[in-house]
Amino acid sequence: MNAFGLIQMGLVLLCTTIISSHQCNHLPLQQRKVIENSLRLLDKMGKSFPQQCLREKISFRFPKQVLHPGQKEIVRAATEEIFQHIFYIFSKNLSLAAWDGTALDQFQNGIYQQIEQLESCVIKKHTRYCWSKEVSRLKLKKYFKKIDCFLKDKQHNLCSWEISRAEMRRCLQLIDKMTRKL
């Protein structure tokens, strides 16, 4: 390859890096919009919380410490992890949920797009926060495993989906609250 070709390739890489970092700088604003839209779609997917499901409601105890405002990279990594788990949960055994299919599809697409955006912005290499990221990841994994087991134990019935939908709403609200602090 000649020198001119190397210069062109270097300019393309530089522009790509600049555009990528520019998108990451706007990530908190974009996240707020995605979360607002996701919350709206969660509401649109189903009706109000069924009264008959109130007695089955349980506390999953979201690990709030994973969203500590002083550690921006850990919060981004935790947020990516949360979106991945939400996408996973809302991608299976939804037949008994009786939700609006269009709103559900839009919700899933929005969550997936946010995962892709976060993946491009979250630093994947080892940093001084590597241990903290792993601890956060494991706490989140345990939390979402409780939700997944709850759905399985209840055989993905209507109430288990409604309780899970309410819990995902709470997760998104916590992410939104943290994003506003960053």
C-alpha positions in Angstrom: 0.0 0.0 0.0 1.4 3.4 -0.9 1.7 6.4 1.5 -1.4 8.1 0.2 -3.4 4.9 0.9 -2.0 4.8 4.5 -3.0 8.5 5.0 -6.5 7.9 3.8 -6.9 4.8 6.1 -5.5 6.9 9.0 -8.0 9.7 8.3 -10.9 7.2 8.1 -9.9 5.7 11.5 -9.5 9.1 13.0 -13.0 10.2 11.8 -14.5 7.0 13.0 -13.0 7.5 16.5 -14.1 11.1 16.7 -17.7 10.2 15.6 -17.8 7.3 18.1 -16.5 9.4 21.0 -19.0 12.1 20.0 -21.9 9.6 20.2 -20.6 8.5 23.6 -20.5 12.0 24.9 -24.2 12.3 24.2 -25.0 8.9 25.7 -26.7 10.2 28.9 -29.1 12.3 26.9 -29.8 9.5 24.5 -30.3 7.1 27.4 -32.9 9.4 29.0 -34.8 9.4 25.8 -34.6 5.7 25.4 -35.7 5.1 29.0 -38.6 7.5 28.7 -39.7 5.8 25.5 -39.2 2.3 27.1 -41.3 3.3 30.2 -44.0 4.6 27.9 -44.0 1.4 25.9 -44.1 -0.7 29.1 -47.2 1.1 30.0 -48.7 0.7 26.5 -47.9 -3.0 26.4 -50.3 -3.9 29.2 -53.1 -2.5 31.1 -53.0 -1.4 34.7 -51.6 -3.9 37.2 -54.2 -6.7 37.8 -55.6 -6.7 41.3 -55.5 -10.5 41.5 -51.7 -10.3 41.1 -51.2 -8.2 44.2 -50.9 -11.2 46.6 -48.2 -12.7 44.4 -46.0 -9.6 44.3 -42.5 -10.0 45.7 -39.5 -7.9 46.2 -36.5 -8.8 44.0 -34.2 -6.3 45.8 -32.4 -4.5 43.0 -28.7 -4.0 44.0 -28.6 -0.2 43.9 -24.9 -0.1 44.8 -24.1 -1.1 41.2 -25.2 2.3 40.1 -22.9 4.3 42.3 -22.8 7.8 40.8 -19.0 8.4 41.4 -17.9 5.7 38.9 -19.0 6.6 35.4 -17.5 3.6 33.6 -18.9 1.1 36.2 -22.4 2.7 35.8 -22.2 2.4 32.0 -21.1 -1.2 32.3 -23.8 -1.9 34.8 -26.4 -0.2 32.6 -25.3 -2.3 29.6 -25.6 -5.4 31.7 -29.1 -4.4 32.9 -30.3 -3.8 29.4 -29.0 -7.1 28.3 -30.9 -8.9 31.0 -34.1 -7.0 30.3 -33.8 -7.9 26.7 -33.2 -11.5 27.6 -36.2 -11.7 29.9 -38.5 -10.0 27.4 -37.4 -12.3 24.6 -39.0 -15.6 25.8 -42.2 -17.3 26.8 -44.4 -14.2 26.4 -47.5 -16.1 25.1 -49.3 -15.7 28.5 -48.4 -12.1 28.9 -51.3 -10.8 26.8 -49.6 -7.6 25.9 -49.8 -5.3 22.9 -47.4 -7.0 20.4 -46.5 -3.8 18.6 -45.5 -2.0 21.8 -43.6 -5.1 22.9 -41.6 -5.2 19.6 -40.8 -1.5 19.9 -39.7 -2.0 23.5 -37.4 -4.9 22.5 -36.0 -2.9 19.6 -35.3 0.1 21.7 -33.6 -2.0 24.4 -31.5 -3.8 21.7 -30.4 -0.5 20.1 -29.4 0.8 23.5 -27.3 -2.3 24.2 -25.5 -1.8 20.9 -24.8 1.9 21.7 -23.6 1.1 25.2 -21.3 -1.7 23.9 -19.6 0.7 21.6 -19.1 3.2 24.4 -18.2 0.9 27.4 -14.5 0.3 27.6 -14.0 -3.4 27.4 -10.3 -3.4 28.3 -9.0 -4.0 31.8 -9.1 -0.9 34.0 -8.6 -0.1 37.6 -12.4 -0.7 38.0 -12.2 -4.2 36.6 -12.9 -5.8 40.0 -15.7 -3.5 40.7 -17.3 -4.1 37.3 -17.1 -7.9 37.9 -18.7 -7.6 41.4 -21.5 -5.4 39.9 -22.0 -7.8 37.0 -22.4 -10.8 39.5 -24.9 -8.9 41.7 -26.9 -8.0 38.6 -26.8 -11.5 37.3 -28.1 -12.8 40.7 -30.9 -10.2 40.7 -32.1 -11.1 37.2 -31.7 -14.8 37.9 -34.3 -14.3 40.7 -36.7 -12.7 38.2 -36.1 -15.5 35.7 -36.6 -18.2 38.3 -39.8 -16.5 39.5 -41.2 -16.5 35.9 -40.2 -20.2 35.5 -41.7 -21.1 38.9 -45.0 -19.4 38.0 -44.8 -21.0 34.5 -44.7 -17.6 32.9 -48.3 -16.9 33.8 -50.0 -13.5 33.5 -49.3 -12.4 37.1 -45.6 -13.3 36.9 -45.3 -11.3 33.7 -47.1 -8.3 35.2 -44.9 -8.4 38.3 -41.8 -8.7 36.1 -43.0 -5.8 33.9 -43.4 -3.7 37.1 -39.9 -4.6 38.2 -38.4 -3.7 34.8 -40.1 -0.4 35.1 -38.4 0.1 38.4 -35.0 -0.8 36.9 -35.4 1.7 34.1 -36.4 4.4 36.6 -33.3 3.7 38.7 -31.1 3.9 35.6 -32.8 7.1 34.6 -32.2 8.6 38.1 -28.5 7.7 38.0 -28.1 8.9 34.4 -29.4 12.3 35.4 -26.8 12.4 38.3 -23.8 11.7 36.0 
